[in-house]
Amino acid sequence: MYPEYFEARERALLGERFDALFNAPQAPARGLTVNRLRCAPEWLAARLDVPLTPSPFCAEGFVLGDSELRLGKHPYHHAGAFYLQEPSASAPAALLEVRPGQRVLDLCAAPGGKSSQLAAALEGQGVLVSNEYDAARAQALLSNLERMGPVNSVVTTGDTARIAAALPGWFDRVLVDAPCSGEGMFRKEPQAVAQHSPGLVARCATLGAEILENAAAALAPGGLLVYSTCTFAPEEDEGQIGRFLALHPEFSLLDCGVAFGGSGEENRCGEYPFPAAKTRRIWPAQGGEGHFMAKLQKSPDAPVAAPRRAKPARPAKPCAEWLAFAAEYFPALKDRATLAAAERLFLPPPAWQGDGLKLSVARCGVALGRAQKGRFEPAHHLFMAFGPGCENREELTLGDERVEAWLRGEEIEARTAQNGWCAVLVDGLPLGGGKVSGGRVKNHYPKALRNLK
C-alpha cells in the first residue's frame, strides 16, 4: 500500500509504533465544516437529517457517520451552509485565532475550505486575501468562496513573493497550508502513491520554505502564522519549522493548544532541533489522514520592510444603472464605493488597501454585475453574498418541491416575490437570483452549478 521508500523511512522513525499509527482499520473519514456566515452548527445538525458526530478538530466540524452519503447536491450545500472536506483538514484554520476586523492572508488557498473558515471567523469585517498560484485551482477557489458568501474577500493569483513585497507587515494572521508531497493522501488517492519519491519531498520542502519566508514578511509584528501540511515527511514538517526558527529569531513557536492528534517529534527535526512537542501531528489512527501544524508568533518589535509605493486607485465612475438597481433591491449597498474592472462592477472590502500595487487580483470583493443597454444585469455572486437582504425574495423551505426544480435550472412559481429581480432563498439561505414575471421566477442559477443528473 505504501511506497517502499516512505515505509522504510517511517518505520525507522517510529519503530514499533508504525503499525499502530498507520494501519488504521477504519476507512478514510468524511466530514463537513459548517459555515457560520450562513448558520450555526446546531441549526444545520437539526435540519440536515443525516448522521453527524461532532468533530474533534474544529468547533464547526462534523464527521459524517455514513460514508456513502453524497451531500454535494443538497440544497444547503448549494446555499453555502457547509463545506465538504476530510474532518482533520479543518484543524489548521481554527488554530489561527482569527478575530472580526483583522487582516488575514491565506497563501495557498485553493480549493477554499480553509479560506471559508477564515472568512466566517471574520464575520464580514476586516479583509481576507486568498491567494492561489495555480490558475485551474484558482477557479475552484473563486467558485467556492462565491458559494460560501463572504463579502470581504479578495482573491489573488500571483506568486507569494509579490504579496510580501506589496504588503509587507500588513496582515494580522497568515495561514500557509503548504503544497506538499501529499503523504497524508495515500489511503484516499492512488495517484499520491504513484507520484511519491524522495525528489518530490525535496522539491516540496524547498517550495514550502520559500512560501514560509514570504508569509513571514507579510505578517505584522505581533501577528500569528500557522504553517501546515498533509504529509509526514520530516523535511516538510519539523525540519522545515526548525530551519525557519533558526533563520528568524524574531519568531517564537507557540504551543498549538489542542488535544487532538499527537505531538511533533524531536527525531524529525534534523539539523535544527527545537521544542517539536509544541507542534501537532494527526496520524491515520487518530481520525485524520495525516496533518502537521505549527503555530508561530512574530515579535511585536520586529522590523517591517518599506511597502511598495502604489499608484492611487481610480474610483469607479458612478454607475447610474447600478444605483437605480441597488435603490430598488439592495438599498443598504447603494452608497458603498464600487470598483470597475472589465465592464463588471465590484463591491470591494472597505479594509482592502491593495489597489494600485500590481497584484494579480482575480476578484476584489463581491461581483455585483454589469450595466447593459441602460439596465443593470446582476451577478449570481451578488445574490449569494447579499440575498437575504434583498427587498424582493422568493422564500422556499427545504421540503418544497420548487427547491429541487430551481436547482435543476427550471422556472418556478412565484408565491412571495413580486415582479422584477428577486433573491431565491431556502430556509433563509441564498440560492441565487431570478426574475419574476407573470407569476413565474425565471431561473438565473448558473448552468455549471445545476443538479442536472
N, C-alpha and C positions, 0 to 999 in steps of 0.2 A: 504493500500500500504506500509506504513512504520511500522517497528516493534513497538510494544506498548511502550517499554522502551525508544526507540530512540525518538519517537514523544513526549512523556511526558517530556523528558529532554530538547528537543529543544524548545518546547512551553514555558517551564519555563524560558529559557534563552532569547528567542526572543520576547515573549509576542505576541502582535497583528501583529508583522512582520512575523510570521511563515508562514502564508498562502501566503503572497506576495512573499517571498523568495523561498519557496519550491514547491508550486503548480504552477510551470511554465506551461503555456498552450502548449508550443512547444514540439515536440518530441526531444529526445536527439540528439544533433548536431553531424555531421560527418565532418571530415576535413582532410587536408593533410598538411604536412610540407615539403617545397622544400629543397633539398639537394644542397647547394651551391658548393659542391665539383664537382657536375655534371653540374649545370646550374643555371641561375639567375631566380628568381620568375617570372619576366615579360616574360622571354623566354618560360617558361613552360605554363604560363597562355595563351599565344598567340597560343600555339600549341595543348593544351590538348583538346580543343573543348568541354568543359563541363562548366556548370555554376559555377563560383567561385566568392566568396566575400572575400576581404582581412580580415584576422583575427585580432582582437584587441589584441591578446595575444602574437603575435610573428611576426616580420617583414617578416619572410619567410613562414608564415602560411596562409592558405585559408580555408574558410568554404565552404563545398560542398552544393550547392543550391538544389540538388536533392538527397534526402535521399535514393533513390532506386539505385543510381549509384554503380556499382561494378568495381572498378578500380584496384583490385588486380592482374588481368591478363593483364593489359595494358602493352605494351612493355616498356614504360618509367618507369613503376613500377619495372619490371624485371631488368631494367638498373640502378636502384637505384636513379632515379631522384627525387623521393619523398617518403615520409613515411606516411602511412595512420594512423591517430590517432584522437581521440576526440580533438577539437581545443584547449581547455584550458590546455591540457596535455603538450603543448609546452612551457608554460609560465615559469616553474622553470629554465630550462636550459638557457633561454635568460637572466635571472636575474644575472647569474654568471659572466657576462662581460669577457668572455674568449678572450684572445688575441693570435695571432700566436706566437709560440715559447714557450708557457707556459707548465708546467706540470700539468695535470688535472686528477682528480680521480672521477669516478662515482661509488659510493659504492654499489648501488642497481640497477644494470644496465639493467637487462632483462625487456622487450624483445628487447630494443635497440633504441627506438625513441629518448630519451634524449641524449644517447651516440652519436647518429648520428649527432645531433645538435652541440654537443660539438666538435666533430671531424671536422665538417665543419668550425666552428669558428677558429680552429687551422690552417686551410689551409695547412695541411700536415707538419707543423713544430711543434717542441716540441714533447710531448707524451701524449696520453690518455690511462689511465688504467681503464678498465671497469670490475668491479667485480660483480659476481653473485653466491651466495652460493648454490642455488638450481640447481642441475645438469640438470634436464629436462629444466628448464628455460634458463640455460646457452647455451643449444643447439640453442634455438631461437635467443639468443644474437649473437652467432657466425655467424649464417646464415644471420641475418640482417646486421651486420657490413660488412660481405663479400659482400653483395649486394650493400651497400652504398659506398664502395670503399675507406675508409680511409687507408692510408699507414703507419700510425704512431700509431696504436692502439695495446694494449696488453690486452688480456682477461684473467682474473684470476677467480678462483672458490673457494677460501678459505674463512675462517672466516675473518671478517673485522679486528679483533684484530691482525691477522698475518701481514696484510699490515701495520697497525700502528706501530707494533714492528719492522718490517723490514725496513720501510722507514719513520721514524719519521721526521716531519717538512720538507718533501721533495716536497710537492705539492703546487703550487700557487693557485689552485682552487680545491674545493671539493664540489660535489653535493651528498646530501643524500635525495633521493626520497624514504622515509622510507616505509617498509612493514607496512600496516595499516589495520584498521578494515573495510575499503572499503565502508564507508557510502555514498561516492560520486557515488558509482556504483549502488545504489538501483534502479534507474529508468531503468538501462540497463540490470542488471543481477539479476534474481530472486534468484540465489544461494547466492548472497550477503545479501539479506534479510533473507533467511532461516538460515544462519550460524551466524547471528549477535547476540551478547549477551554482557552484561557488562563484563563478563570474557574475551571475545575476545578483547575488548577495553583495558582492563588492561594488557593483555599479549602483545599486540602490543605496548602499551606505554612503557613497560619495554624493549622490544627489540629495539624500536626506540631510547631510552635513551642510550643503550649500543652502538649502531651504531654511534650515535652522539658523544659519548666520543671518539671512535676510529677515527672518522673523524677529531675531534679537534686535536688529537695527530699527525695525518698525515699532517695537514695543516702547511705550512711555516709561520713564523712570517710575519705579514702584509698581509697575504692571505685572500681570501674571501671564505665563506662557505654558501651555500644555503641549507636549510632544507625544505622539502615539504612533504605533504601527500595528499591523495584524500579522506579525511574523515573530519567530522565536530567535532569529539569528543574533548572536551577541554583537556583531559588528554594527547592526542597525538599531540595537536596543541599549543595553547597559554600556557597551563600548562607545556608542555614539554620545550618550549623555556624559560619560566620564571625560571624553575628549573635549566636549563643549565646555564643561565646567573648568577644565584646566586652562582653556584659552580665554575664558570670560570670568574673571574674578568678580565682576560686577553682578553676577548672577548667583543666587543661592538655591539649593534644592530644598523643596518643601515636601513634607510627608503627604501622600495622596489622601490620607484621612478616610479611607473606605475599608469596609470589612470583607468585600468580595475578593475572590481570586487569592493570589499569594504574593509574597514579597519578591522584588527583584533579587538577583543572586550575585554575590560577590565574585564567584568564579567566572562570570561572564564579562567582567569589566575590562579585561585585557591589560594594557599598559597604563591605564588611567584609573586607578582604584578610587572609589568614593563610597559613601554610605548607600549602597544599592538597595538596601532594605526599605528605603523611603519610596522607591518606585514600585510599580504594581504590575503583576503579570496575571493573565487569565489563561488557564490551560483547558483543553477539551473536557477533562473530567470535572471541571468547575463550572460547567454550564455555558461556556463560550467556545469560540473556535480558535482562540489564540490572539491575545492582545497584550501589548506592552504600553505603559503610560508613565510619564514623568511630569512633575509639576514644578515649575521654576518661577522665581520672582526676581525682577530686576531691581537693583538698589535705587532708592529714591534719589541718591546723589549721582547716579550715572550720567555721564555727558551725553548730549544728543547732537548728531550732525546737523549742519545747516540744511534746511529744506531747499529743494529745487524751486527756483522762482517761477511762478506761473503767470501766464497772461490772464488778465481779468476776463472772466467769462461774460459773454454777451447774453443778457437776459432775453428770453423769448418775447417776441412782439405779442401783444395781447391778441388772442385768437377769438374773434367775435363768435364764431360757431361754438367753440368750447364754452365760452362764458354763458351763452344762451342755454346750451345743453345742461351745464352744471347748475345754473339757476333753477332749472325746472326739475332736475332729477337728483343732483348732489349739491345742494346749496352750501353745505359745510366746506366744500372744496373750491368754490368759485373765486375766493380771494387769495388762494395759495399761489405762490410763484411757480411757473411751469418752465420746462426746458424743451426745446425743439431739436429734433435730430431726424434727418432723412424723411421729412414730411410728417413724422409722427410726433406726438406731444407726450411728454412725461411729467410726472409729479415727483421731483427729487426729494430725498430726505432733507429736512432743514439743517441737520447737523453735518451734511456732506460738505467737504471743503477741497475736493479733488479736481474741480473743474479747471481746465487750462493746464494740467500737468502732463498731458500727452500719455495718459494711461489708456490701455485698451479696454474701454468701458463697453460692455455688451448691452447693459441696461442699467439706467440710473433711476431707481425708484420704481414707480408704477407706470406702466404704459397706459395712457388714457385713451388713445385712439388718434384719429386724423380728420381734418376738415376736407370734405369732398363736395364740390359743386354747391357751396353755400349751406351745407349742413354738416353736422358732426357725426362721424361714424365711430361709436365707442368700441374699445378693445375688450376682449374677453377678460384680460387682466384687471381692468377697472372693476368689473363686477365681482371677480374673485377677491379683490382686496377690500372693496367698499360696499359690496352688495347688500349686506344687512341694513346699511344706512340709506339705501336708495328710497326715494319718495314713492316710487311705484313698484310694487312687489307682487309676484305670484307665489303665494305661500302654500307649500306642499308638506305632507307628512310622509314618513317612511313607508307606510302601508298603502299609500295612494298609487294606483296603477299608472298614473301620469308620470311618476318619477322614472320608472324604467323606460317609458316611451320617450321621455326627454333625453335620457342618456343614450338612447338609440338614434337620436337626431330627428325625432318626429315632432310635428306640431302638437300642441296640447291645448285643451280647453282653458280659457281664462276665466277664473272664478273670483279672484281677488284683485287682479291688476286691471287698470284702465287702459284705454288706447294710448299707444306710444311705447317708448322703450321701458322695459321693466327688468328687475332682478328676479331670478328664479331661485327660490330657497327650499331646502328640505329640512324641516325641524329647525329653522333659523340659520342653517348653514348654506353658503352660496354654491350654486351650480351653474353660474354664468348668467348670461342675459339673453333676452329675446325681445321681439317687437310685437305688440298686441294690435290686432285689427279684426273687426267683425267677430269678437268673442273668441279669437284664437291667438295663441302665442307662437309666432314664427320662430323656429329654432335657430339660434346662432351659436350653439355649442360646437367647438372646433371638431372637424371630422376626424382628426387624428386621435382624439380623446374618447370617441364614442364607443359604446358597447355594441359592436356590430356582430359579434359571434356569440 
